[in-house]
């Protein structure tokens, strides 16, 4: 099934979205992580379509959406809320890594009809301190060929990738042609700008069912961290760990991720307790 391409305008910027609408009574709105874009979810979407409609979009400064002169996490939340309101009725937001914080922020600031939020290997505890973007102000490198860019491409954090064809697909997706060659689609000035936010507060403020997927081989979000959140902040948060997965779960364990999301949605909408698999 091919998606329908859509755009919305938020705070003067054009936001690119893709909509898979089969008439399901459940819609998942997927939010990518830092320097990612909608294509990061491509291997997972066919599995999700078994039980839900799907909407993806590119945050400003990423993918096929506009770049901005300045970025703010509240604007990213507004982008997610606008996409959700435009193309999904009472969706569950699913955010990977930084996208999990965007999803939580959306539920906190623009709750609307959001049915729930699931984070995927997102660090969830404590404050994020202000610091300048590591690459802010730097020009993107220009590569003479796609092959040269592919040789320079790195997942962050790094992880083993068994499906080299899928990695090659991602490399092509994140590149755009410019004078003199090819460069990355993402804007370096978005780096490090999700700052002065206390993640505990976002969880407190998100008045909807919450779920979390952790990747057992990742150092980003540990099971113990999620268990502390269940103990201290959100006792009804539901949790599934994928033991063999690394941070970019959708790259190495797409079927398992889809199954975990389906299980979490069922638990969240039933109001059940946490599980681990």
C-alpha positions in Angstrom: 0.0 0.0 0.0 1.4 3.4 -1.0 1.0 6.4 1.3 -0.8 9.6 0.4 1.7 12.6 0.5 0.5 15.6 2.4 1.8 18.9 3.7 0.8 21.2 6.5 2.1 24.6 7.5 3.1 25.3 11.1 4.6 28.6 12.3 5.4 29.5 8.7 7.1 26.3 7.8 6.0 23.5 5.4 5.9 20.1 7.1 5.9 17.0 4.9 3.7 14.0 5.9 2.7 10.6 4.6 -0.6 9.0 5.4 -1.6 5.3 5.1 -5.4 5.3 5.6 -7.1 1.9 5.5 -10.1 2.9 7.6 -8.7 1.4 10.8 -10.1 2.5 14.2 -6.5 3.0 15.4 -4.0 5.5 14.0 -0.3 5.6 14.9 1.5 8.9 14.3 5.3 8.1 14.1 7.9 10.7 15.1 11.5 10.1 14.1 14.6 10.9 16.1 17.4 13.5 15.7 18.7 13.6 12.2 16.3 11.0 11.1 13.2 11.3 8.9 10.1 9.4 8.0 12.0 6.8 6.0 13.5 5.5 9.3 10.1 3.8 9.8 9.9 2.2 6.4 10.7 -1.4 7.4 8.3 -1.2 10.4 5.3 0.3 8.6 4.2 -2.9 6.7 4.0 -4.7 10.0 2.0 -1.8 11.6 -0.5 -1.8 8.8 -1.8 -5.2 10.0 -3.5 -3.5 12.9 -3.5 0.3 12.4 -3.4 3.2 10.0 -0.1 5.1 10.0 1.0 8.7 9.7 4.6 9.8 9.4 6.0 13.3 9.1 9.4 15.0 9.0 10.1 17.5 11.8 11.2 20.9 10.6 14.9 20.8 9.9 14.7 17.1 8.8 13.8 15.2 5.7 11.5 16.9 3.2 10.2 19.5 5.7 11.4 23.1 5.7 14.4 24.3 7.6 14.0 27.2 10.1 16.2 30.1 11.1 15.7 29.0 14.8 14.2 25.9 16.3 12.3 25.2 19.5 10.9 22.0 21.0 7.5 23.6 21.4 7.3 24.2 17.7 8.2 20.5 17.1 5.3 19.6 19.4 3.0 22.0 17.5 4.1 20.3 14.3 3.2 16.8 15.7 -0.1 18.1 17.0 -1.0 19.7 13.7 -0.2 16.6 11.7 -2.2 14.4 14.2 -5.2 16.7 14.1 -5.1 16.9 10.3 -4.8 13.2 9.5 -5.7 11.1 12.5 -8.6 10.7 14.8 -7.6 10.2 18.4 -4.1 8.8 17.5 -1.4 7.2 19.5 1.9 9.0 19.1 5.0 6.8 18.8 8.4 8.6 19.1 11.9 7.1 18.6 14.7 8.6 20.7 14.3 12.4 20.6 11.0 11.8 18.8 9.8 10.3 22.1 10.4 13.6 23.8 8.5 15.4 21.0 5.6 13.0 21.5 5.5 13.5 25.2 5.7 17.3 24.7 2.8 17.1 22.3 0.7 15.3 24.8 1.7 17.8 27.5 1.1 21.0 25.5 -1.5 20.0 22.9 -3.4 17.0 24.4 -6.4 17.3 22.1 -7.7 13.8 21.3 -4.4 12.0 21.8 -5.1 8.5 23.0 -1.6 7.7 24.2 2.2 8.1 23.8 4.8 5.4 23.3 8.5 6.2 23.4 11.0 3.9 21.7 14.4 3.9 23.3 14.1 7.4 24.6 16.0 8.6 27.7 13.1 9.6 30.1 14.6 10.8 33.4 15.8 14.2 34.6 16.5 17.6 33.1 18.2 18.3 29.7 20.6 21.2 30.2 21.1 24.0 27.7 24.1 23.5 25.5 24.9 24.8 22.0 24.4 22.4 19.1 27.5 20.4 18.4 27.2 21.2 14.7 25.4 24.6 15.0 26.7 27.1 12.6 28.7 24.6 10.6 28.0 24.1 6.9 27.0 20.6 5.8 29.7 18.7 3.9 29.2 18.4 0.2 30.1 15.0 -1.2 31.1 14.6 -4.9 29.0 11.4 -5.2 26.4 9.3 -3.4 29.1 6.6 -3.0 31.3 9.1 -1.1 28.4 10.1 1.1 27.5 6.5 1.8 31.1 5.9 2.9 30.8 8.8 5.4 27.3 7.8 6.7 27.2 6.7 10.3 24.3 5.7 12.6 24.5 7.6 15.9 25.0 5.8 18.2 26.7 3.2 16.1 25.3 -0.3 15.9 25.7 -3.4 13.8 23.4 -3.6 10.8 22.8 -6.9 9.1 20.5 -5.6 6.3 23.0 -3.6 4.2 20.4 -3.0 1.5 18.2 -1.2 4.0 21.1 0.9 5.3 21.8 1.8 1.6 18.2 2.8 1.2 18.5 5.1 4.3 21.6 6.7 2.9 19.9 7.6 -0.3 16.8 8.9 1.6 18.8 11.3 3.8 20.7 12.9 0.9 19.7 15.9 -1.3 21.4 17.2 -4.4 23.1 20.6 -4.2 25.6 22.5 -6.3 28.7 20.5 -6.4 27.3 17.2 -5.2 25.2 15.8 -2.4 24.7 16.7 1.3 22.5 15.6 4.2 18.9 16.7 4.4 19.0 17.5 8.1 19.9 21.0 9.3 22.9 20.9 11.7 21.4 23.8 13.7 18.7 21.6 15.2 21.3 19.8 17.3 21.1 20.2 21.0 18.1 22.6 21.0 15.7 20.4 23.0 17.0 22.0 26.1 16.0 23.3 29.6 13.3 20.6 29.7 12.8 18.3 32.6 11.7 14.9 31.3 10.1 14.0 34.6 7.8 17.1 34.2 6.8 16.1 30.6 5.7 12.7 31.9 3.8 14.3 34.7 2.1 16.7 32.3 1.1 14.1 29.7 -2.4 13.2 30.8 -2.8 10.2 28.6 -1.8 6.5 28.8 2.0 6.0 28.4 4.1 3.2 27.0 7.8 2.6 26.5 9.9 0.3 24.4 13.5 -0.3 25.4 16.3 -1.9 23.4 18.2 -4.4 25.4 21.5 -3.6 23.6 21.2 0.2 23.9 22.7 2.4 26.5 20.1 5.2 25.8 17.1 3.9 27.8 17.6 1.2 30.4 14.9 -1.1 31.8 15.9 0.1 35.3 15.2 3.7 34.2 11.7 2.8 33.1 11.1 0.8 36.3 12.1 3.9 38.3 9.5 6.0 36.3 6.9 3.4 37.1 7.8 3.6 40.8 8.2 7.4 41.1 6.1 9.1 38.4 3.8 7.0 36.2 2.8 3.7 37.9 0.5 2.9 34.9 3.2 3.2 32.3 3.4 0.0 30.3 6.8 -1.3 29.1 8.2 -3.9 26.8 11.9 -4.6 26.3 13.3 -6.1 23.1 16.5 -7.8 24.4 18.5 -8.2 21.2 17.7 -4.8 19.7 20.0 -1.8 19.5 19.0 1.9 19.7 17.7 2.1 16.1 15.2 -0.6 16.8 13.4 -0.2 13.5 16.5 -1.0 11.6 17.4 -4.3 13.2 14.2 -5.5 14.7 11.2 -4.1 12.8 8.8 -7.1 13.2 9.5 -7.2 17.0 9.1 -3.5 17.3 5.7 -3.6 15.5 4.6 -6.5 17.8 5.7 -4.6 20.9 3.8 -1.5 19.8 0.6 -3.5 19.1 0.9 -5.2 22.6 1.5 -1.8 24.3 -1.4 -0.2 22.6 -3.7 -3.0 23.7 -2.4 -2.7 27.3 -2.6 1.1 27.3 -6.2 1.3 26.0 -7.3 -1.5 28.4 -5.5 0.3 31.3 -3.5 -2.8 32.2 -0.1 -2.9 34.0 3.4 -3.2 32.7 4.8 -6.2 31.0 8.2 -7.1 29.6 9.0 -9.5 26.8 
